[in-house]
Amino acid sequence: MRTNVGLWWLLAGFGFFIAAVYTVWSLIQHGGVEWVGTVALVFLGLMSSMIAFYVGRVLKAQNGELPEDTLTADIDDGDPEMGEFSPWSWWPIVLAASAAIAVIGLAVGSWMVPIGFMVFVVAIVGWVYEYYRGYFAR
């Protein structure tokens, strides 16, 4: 985790440095500031700084090093139980298809958005009740 904090601060410094270089280069080349790129690069530095600050605060609040952060750690040392995962489930694909239908509906024709929403409702209900009915019921 300490390495992550360092990498995020490094990325933040890189973003601010490149923003300064970009601004100076734009002034020399064009005689003015190119605002879109300058603002985007400054935001890269700001967002990286926010993430670095947050990860640093989490590191200080966790009361010591996690098992997976030690130098002699194996991959499975800090492996907690994350819940259950069903690799045979088709409902995430149906959910993604409903989002695709709705977004295509926004771009092509608004009549497709309600269809995407209805497929979304079916996909959510199917995914939630996947283990209560049918072959995988408990």
C-alpha positions as CSV (number, residue, x, y, z in Angstrom):
1,M,0.0,0.0,0.0
2,R,2.9,2.3,0.7
3,T,4.1,1.7,-2.8
4,N,0.7,2.7,-4.2
5,V,0.8,6.0,-2.3
6,G,4.2,6.7,-3.7
7,L,3.1,5.8,-7.3
8,W,0.0,8.1,-7.0
9,W,2.1,11.0,-5.7
10,L,4.6,10.4,-8.5
11,L,1.7,10.4,-11.1
12,A,0.4,13.7,-9.5
13,G,3.8,15.3,-9.8
14,F,4.1,14.1,-13.4
15,G,0.7,15.6,-14.2
16,F,1.6,19.0,-12.8
17,F,5.1,19.0,-14.4
18,I,3.7,18.0,-17.8
19,A,1.0,20.7,-17.4
20,A,3.7,23.3,-16.9
21,V,5.7,22.0,-19.8
22,Y,2.6,22.0,-22.0
23,T,1.7,25.5,-21.1
24,V,5.2,26.9,-21.7
25,W,5.4,25.0,-25.0
26,S,2.0,26.3,-26.1
27,L,3.1,29.9,-25.2
28,I,6.3,29.6,-27.2
29,Q,4.8,27.8,-30.2
30,H,1.4,29.7,-30.5
31,G,1.9,32.8,-28.5
32,G,-1.0,31.9,-26.1
33,V,-2.2,29.2,-23.7
34,E,-4.1,26.3,-25.2
35,W,-6.6,25.9,-22.4
36,V,-8.2,22.5,-23.1
37,G,-4.9,20.6,-22.8
38,T,-3.6,22.7,-19.9
39,V,-6.8,22.3,-17.8
40,A,-6.9,18.5,-18.6
41,L,-3.3,18.0,-17.5
42,V,-3.8,20.1,-14.3
43,F,-6.9,18.0,-13.6
44,L,-4.7,14.9,-14.1
45,G,-2.4,16.2,-11.3
46,L,-5.4,17.2,-9.1
47,M,-7.2,13.9,-9.4
48,S,-4.0,11.9,-8.8
49,S,-3.3,14.0,-5.8
50,M,-6.8,13.3,-4.4
51,I,-6.3,9.5,-4.9
52,A,-2.8,9.7,-3.3
53,F,-4.1,11.6,-0.3
54,Y,-7.0,9.1,0.2
55,V,-4.8,6.0,-0.1
56,G,-2.3,7.6,2.2
57,R,-5.0,8.3,4.8
58,V,-6.3,4.7,4.5
59,L,-2.7,3.5,5.0
60,K,-2.3,5.5,8.2
61,A,-5.7,4.3,9.5
62,Q,-5.3,0.6,9.0
63,N,-3.0,0.2,12.1
64,G,0.0,-1.5,10.5
65,E,0.9,-3.4,7.4
66,L,-1.6,-5.8,5.8
67,P,-0.4,-9.4,5.4
68,E,-0.4,-9.1,1.6
69,D,1.9,-5.9,1.8
70,T,4.9,-7.6,3.5
71,L,7.9,-8.2,1.4
72,T,7.7,-12.0,2.0
73,A,4.0,-12.3,1.2
74,D,2.5,-14.8,-1.2
75,I,-0.4,-14.0,-3.4
76,D,-3.0,-15.7,-1.1
77,D,-1.7,-14.4,2.2
78,G,-4.3,-11.6,2.6
79,D,-7.0,-13.4,0.6
80,P,-10.4,-12.8,2.3
81,E,-13.7,-14.3,1.5
82,M,-15.2,-12.0,-1.1
83,G,-18.6,-13.6,-1.4
84,E,-19.9,-16.0,-4.1
85,F,-19.4,-15.7,-7.8
86,S,-21.4,-17.6,-10.3
87,P,-19.4,-18.0,-13.5
88,W,-22.3,-19.7,-15.3
89,S,-24.7,-16.8,-14.9
90,W,-26.0,-15.1,-18.0
91,W,-27.7,-12.3,-16.2
92,P,-24.7,-9.9,-16.3
93,I,-24.6,-10.2,-20.1
94,V,-28.4,-9.4,-20.2
95,L,-27.8,-6.4,-18.0
96,A,-25.0,-5.2,-20.2
97,A,-27.3,-5.7,-23.3
98,S,-30.0,-3.6,-21.6
99,A,-27.5,-0.8,-21.1
100,A,-26.4,-1.1,-24.7
101,I,-30.0,-0.9,-25.9
102,A,-30.7,2.2,-23.8
103,V,-27.6,4.0,-24.9
104,I,-28.2,3.1,-28.5
105,G,-31.7,4.4,-28.0
106,L,-30.4,7.7,-26.8
107,A,-28.2,8.0,-29.9
108,V,-30.6,6.5,-32.6
109,G,-34.2,6.7,-31.5
110,S,-35.8,7.4,-28.2
111,W,-38.3,4.7,-28.7
112,M,-35.5,2.1,-27.8
113,V,-34.9,3.6,-24.3
114,P,-38.1,2.1,-22.7
115,I,-37.3,-1.3,-24.2
116,G,-33.8,-1.1,-22.7
117,F,-35.3,-0.1,-19.4
118,M,-37.7,-3.1,-19.5
119,V,-34.8,-5.5,-20.3
120,F,-32.9,-3.8,-17.4
121,V,-35.7,-4.6,-14.9
122,V,-35.9,-8.2,-16.1
123,A,-32.1,-8.6,-15.9
124,I,-32.0,-7.2,-12.3
125,V,-34.8,-9.3,-11.1
126,G,-33.3,-12.4,-12.8
127,W,-29.9,-11.8,-11.3
128,V,-31.2,-11.2,-7.8
129,Y,-33.4,-14.3,-7.8
130,E,-31.0,-16.5,-9.6
131,Y,-30.4,-18.7,-6.6
132,Y,-34.0,-18.9,-5.5
133,R,-35.5,-20.6,-8.5
134,G,-34.5,-23.2,-11.1
135,Y,-31.4,-25.3,-11.2
136,F,-29.3,-23.4,-8.7
137,A,-32.0,-22.9,-6.0
138,R,-30.9,-23.6,-2.5
